[in-house]
């Protein structure tokens, strides 16, 4: 199933038809900075370009960057990187967990209005870059939602209503999906098919995955385990469980490269790992045809929306 007519994915070079995304890494990072990851900043444009070249050589055609506001997005660098690499890039607005920011930074956002910031970055551009974001990224906590998460999700829902933008959610260690859906979709009225739940592979609870897909949300399996948990070898089972239940069209795949050492150009898995290792492993589990749709059709439908502003 393709995206409905009139829907578009908002890339850093402009809006495109969902089917033009091609083979997509649906959750990754070219630039990222956080006090939670000292000394591991993703801030090199040269390494970002090399990583995109490696991803393209592996067959990749697009990357959705989930780096939100205030975490070193370098939005102004993205158009040139997209043009040079031939990789379509989607940027994010939004806000991560409070731990990634200073108290003063968050106080300024409260005073200025968070939803207004999200809308401005989606419709006018990020800072002075002129690059418009194509999604709103927010975050939950471990098996729950604190006051910060509720504030950011309320702003995300308001910005969604104003623009039509999809909302992606960092689930801490893959937990808390029911609470997120209750808040975003139940209380705030966001359509479930406009919500992408990230990191569900980190909590291989097949019942939770099935319930999220049944609700209509997208289920993202994004990034290899960094601690050799059982999540990696359980992920094909999780994909098969969803496919057997008829929800193969709700699955997304991503690399989620969050540290400099994890980049392929530094010897880590990086973006190419998704296509070099994850894709064939999933093809063994659910078949090449479905994996092809998971990498192409599903991202187009998840991030392709009918923009109502901008």
Wavefront OBJ file of the C-alpha trace (Angstrom):
o trace
v 0.000 0.000 0.000
v 1.408 3.383 -1.004
v 0.850 6.713 0.727
v -2.353 8.532 -0.267
v -2.215 11.134 -3.024
v -1.230 14.569 -1.786
v 1.089 13.259 0.912
v 4.745 14.295 0.975
v 7.923 13.649 2.907
v 9.578 16.907 3.955
v 13.305 16.554 3.222
v 16.039 19.130 3.761
v 15.922 19.890 0.022
v 12.135 20.183 -0.135
v 9.032 18.018 -0.185
v 9.109 14.776 -2.180
v 6.619 12.021 -2.973
v 6.743 9.239 -0.342
v 7.676 6.637 -2.942
v 10.781 8.664 -3.821
v 12.426 7.967 -0.444
v 13.752 4.660 -1.696
v 15.700 2.402 0.674
v 15.440 4.243 3.974
v 17.238 4.214 7.307
v 14.197 5.386 9.253
v 16.057 6.449 12.409
v 19.642 7.631 12.534
v 21.886 10.582 13.376
v 24.456 12.500 11.371
v 25.003 15.102 14.081
v 24.345 14.762 17.817
v 25.649 16.370 20.992
v 24.616 15.646 24.582
v 26.105 15.902 28.073
v 24.987 12.285 28.416
v 27.566 11.259 25.791
v 30.715 13.226 26.658
v 33.525 12.903 24.158
v 31.360 10.998 21.674
v 29.837 13.942 19.824
v 28.763 13.545 16.224
v 29.944 16.923 14.969
v 32.216 16.234 11.990
v 30.770 17.104 8.599
v 33.577 15.124 6.943
v 32.706 11.962 8.875
v 28.994 12.514 8.217
v 29.746 12.689 4.489
v 31.853 9.524 4.657
v 29.111 7.693 6.558
v 26.515 8.700 3.967
v 28.827 7.537 1.182
v 29.213 4.163 2.918
v 25.449 3.885 3.341
v 24.885 4.703 -0.329
v 27.483 2.132 -1.367
v 25.488 -0.464 0.610
v 22.327 0.462 -1.321
v 20.861 3.172 0.908
v 18.908 6.077 -0.547
v 17.493 8.075 2.388
v 18.067 8.752 6.084
v 15.661 10.181 8.660
v 17.694 12.048 11.287
v 15.952 12.076 14.669
v 18.264 14.639 16.333
v 15.904 17.181 17.969
v 16.236 20.831 18.967
v 19.208 21.799 21.111
v 21.336 18.720 20.444
v 23.702 19.920 17.732
v 21.694 19.222 14.582
v 23.838 21.416 12.288
v 20.781 21.821 10.065
v 22.600 24.240 7.786
v 25.056 21.507 6.767
v 22.389 19.001 5.771
v 21.431 20.306 2.287
v 25.022 20.148 1.038
v 25.482 16.693 2.524
v 22.304 15.514 0.841
v 23.292 16.993 -2.510
v 26.840 15.649 -2.435
v 25.936 12.164 -1.217
v 22.769 11.698 -3.236
v 21.048 10.589 -0.008
v 17.690 12.174 0.795
v 17.740 13.540 4.349
v 14.880 14.351 6.710
v 15.570 16.588 9.738
v 13.701 16.694 13.043
v 12.373 19.260 15.435
v 11.264 18.235 18.916
v 12.868 17.771 22.317
v 14.566 14.858 24.062
v 14.544 13.927 27.759
v 15.383 16.699 30.219
v 18.754 15.088 31.026
v 20.074 16.196 27.641
v 19.646 19.922 28.397
v 20.520 22.524 30.999
v 17.876 23.898 33.347
v 18.368 27.366 31.858
v 17.839 26.089 28.315
v 14.550 24.426 29.243
v 13.382 27.512 31.150
v 13.848 29.629 28.017
v 11.810 27.157 25.984
v 8.995 27.270 28.531
v 8.958 31.041 28.356
v 9.048 31.177 24.554
v 6.503 28.435 23.866
v 7.525 24.941 22.802
v 4.738 24.192 20.321
v 5.386 27.470 18.515
v 9.059 26.509 18.151
v 8.139 23.127 16.678
v 5.710 24.695 14.208
v 8.254 27.297 13.159
v 10.935 24.677 12.515
v 8.489 22.547 10.534
v 7.127 25.345 8.382
v 9.736 28.136 8.212
v 13.038 26.503 9.021
v 15.474 25.564 11.764
v 17.168 28.709 13.017
v 18.522 30.710 10.104
v 19.236 27.625 7.984
v 16.026 27.660 5.973
v 15.911 23.866 6.400
v 12.448 22.701 7.401
v 12.040 19.759 9.746
v 10.023 16.778 8.545
v 9.071 15.245 11.895
v 8.734 15.963 15.612
v 10.892 13.837 17.948
v 10.013 13.492 21.654
v 10.933 10.986 24.357
v 9.406 8.923 27.109
v 11.005 7.543 30.247
v 11.673 4.054 31.577
v 8.247 2.434 31.873
v 6.592 5.819 32.390
v 6.223 9.500 31.554
v 7.485 12.308 33.762
v 6.290 15.914 33.704
v 8.911 16.853 31.094
v 7.742 14.107 28.731
v 4.117 15.174 29.139
v 5.034 18.789 28.401
v 6.978 17.920 25.265
v 4.296 15.512 24.025
v 1.563 18.086 24.571
v 3.583 20.527 22.458
v 4.219 17.851 19.824
v 0.494 17.097 19.596
v -0.296 20.790 19.197
v 2.329 21.137 16.467
v 1.000 18.032 14.744
v -2.499 19.503 14.670
v -1.126 22.718 13.176
v 1.007 21.072 10.492
v 0.195 17.380 10.034
v 3.773 16.397 10.949
v 4.474 12.856 12.156
v 5.676 12.335 15.723
v 8.525 9.961 16.543
v 9.083 8.817 20.105
v 12.246 7.636 21.820
v 11.125 4.852 24.159
v 13.654 4.437 26.950
v 15.032 0.900 26.555
v 11.953 0.200 24.460
v 9.500 0.620 27.327
v 6.416 2.733 27.970
v 4.646 2.398 24.619
v 1.161 1.979 26.163
v 1.572 5.161 28.224
v 2.797 7.097 25.177
v -0.148 5.984 23.061
v -2.612 6.686 25.880
v -1.273 10.236 26.151
v -0.591 11.184 22.531
v -3.505 9.385 20.917
v -5.980 8.995 23.764
v -5.699 12.301 25.615
v -4.272 14.552 22.887
v -6.049 13.047 19.881
v -3.079 12.371 17.595
v -4.017 9.680 15.032
v -2.014 6.522 15.876
v -0.753 6.189 12.308
v 1.064 9.495 12.800
v 3.095 8.082 15.721
v 6.388 6.190 15.289
v 7.503 4.278 18.385
v 11.297 3.937 18.495
v 13.527 1.309 20.093
v 10.902 -1.384 20.568
v 13.611 -3.905 19.677
v 15.261 -3.060 22.997
v 12.326 -4.585 24.865
v 11.364 -7.759 22.971
v 7.871 -7.910 24.451
v 5.967 -9.340 21.506
v 2.577 -8.648 23.089
v 3.444 -4.964 23.529
v 4.646 -4.777 19.915
v 1.440 -6.369 18.679
v -0.742 -4.034 20.739
v 1.096 -0.965 19.410
v 0.674 -2.152 15.823
v -2.976 -3.034 16.413
v -3.512 0.516 17.687
v -2.173 1.777 14.354
v 1.250 3.096 15.377
v 4.480 2.367 13.549
v 6.877 0.027 15.337
v 10.551 0.909 14.861
v 13.347 -1.580 15.386
v 16.297 0.793 15.321
v 19.888 0.184 16.251
v 21.903 -2.862 17.315
v 22.304 -3.557 21.014
v 25.380 -1.949 22.542
v 25.557 -4.416 25.436
v 25.002 -7.759 23.711
v 21.562 -8.199 25.167
v 19.231 -10.766 23.680
v 17.457 -7.999 21.802
v 19.441 -8.492 18.578
v 18.678 -12.161 18.145
v 15.069 -11.693 19.271
v 14.390 -8.929 16.724
v 13.756 -11.291 13.759
v 11.263 -13.160 15.943
v 9.553 -9.866 16.739
v 9.345 -8.958 13.055
v 7.975 -12.406 12.214
v 5.381 -12.131 14.984
v 4.112 -8.835 13.593
v 4.170 -10.098 10.011
v 2.263 -13.271 10.924
v -0.388 -11.110 12.596
v -0.756 -9.008 9.450
v 1.210 -5.973 10.651
v 4.268 -6.117 8.414
v 3.204 -2.712 7.088
v 3.805 -1.117 10.528
v 7.490 -2.049 10.865
v 10.354 0.431 10.370
v 14.105 -0.188 10.543
v 16.895 2.173 11.540
v 20.515 2.266 12.634
v 20.444 4.910 15.421
v 24.125 5.808 15.350
v 24.493 8.031 18.431
v 28.245 8.065 19.132
v 31.295 8.815 17.042
v 32.768 5.400 17.841
v 29.692 3.653 16.460
v 30.179 5.071 12.975
v 31.280 2.625 10.304
v 34.062 4.997 9.290
v 35.507 4.507 12.787
v 35.119 0.749 12.767
v 31.628 0.542 14.262
v 28.437 -0.808 12.675
v 27.166 2.598 11.552
v 24.543 3.153 8.893
v 25.674 0.391 6.477
v 25.067 -2.278 9.144
v 21.335 -1.938 8.541
v 21.695 -3.134 4.954
v 24.795 -5.317 5.241
v 23.745 -7.401 8.264
v 20.245 -6.610 9.489
v 18.542 -6.869 6.094
v 19.729 -10.413 5.209
v 19.006 -11.635 8.731
v 15.439 -10.340 8.482
v 15.044 -11.720 4.972
v 15.700 -15.168 6.432
v 12.939 -14.557 8.979
v 10.177 -12.884 6.965
v 11.256 -12.978 3.334
v 12.940 -10.548 0.983
v 9.690 -9.134 -0.368
v 8.466 -7.939 3.022
v 11.877 -6.606 4.030
v 11.943 -4.638 0.800
v 8.631 -3.021 1.720
v 9.803 -2.380 5.292
v 12.787 -0.457 3.924
v 10.912 1.490 1.233
v 7.116 1.571 1.325
v 6.698 1.708 5.108
v 8.951 4.760 5.676
v 7.210 6.599 2.861
v 3.851 6.003 4.520
v 5.134 6.799 8.034
v 6.860 10.087 7.180
v 4.749 11.093 4.202
v 1.883 13.259 5.421
v -0.615 15.777 4.108
v 1.040 18.964 5.290
v -1.492 21.524 6.437
v 0.999 24.343 6.940
v 4.309 25.423 5.408
l 1 2 3 4 5 6 7 8 9 10 11 12 13 14 15 16 17 18 19 20 21 22 23 24 25 26 27 28 29 30 31 32 33 34 35 36 37 38 39 40 41 42 43 44 45 46 47 48 49 50 51 52 53 54 55 56 57 58 59 60 61 62 63 64 65 66 67 68 69 70 71 72 73 74 75 76 77 78 79 80 81 82 83 84 85 86 87 88 89 90 91 92 93 94 95 96 97 98 99 100 101 102 103 104 105 106 107 108 109 110 111 112 113 114 115 116 117 118 119 120 121 122 123 124 125 126 127 128 129 130 131 132 133 134 135 136 137 138 139 140 141 142 143 144 145 146 147 148 149 150 151 152 153 154 155 156 157 158 159 160 161 162 163 164 165 166 167 168 169 170 171 172 173 174 175 176 177 178 179 180 181 182 183 184 185 186 187 188 189 190 191 192 193 194 195 196 197 198 199 200 201 202 203 204 205 206 207 208 209 210 211 212 213 214 215 216 217 218 219 220 221 222 223 224 225 226 227 228 229 230 231 232 233 234 235 236 237 238 239 240 241 242 243 244 245 246 247 248 249 250 251 252 253 254 255 256 257 258 259 260 261 262 263 264 265 266 267 268 269 270 271 272 273 274 275 276 277 278 279 280 281 282 283 284 285 286 287 288 289 290 291 292 293 294 295 296 297 298 299 300 301 302 303 304 305 306 307 308 309 310
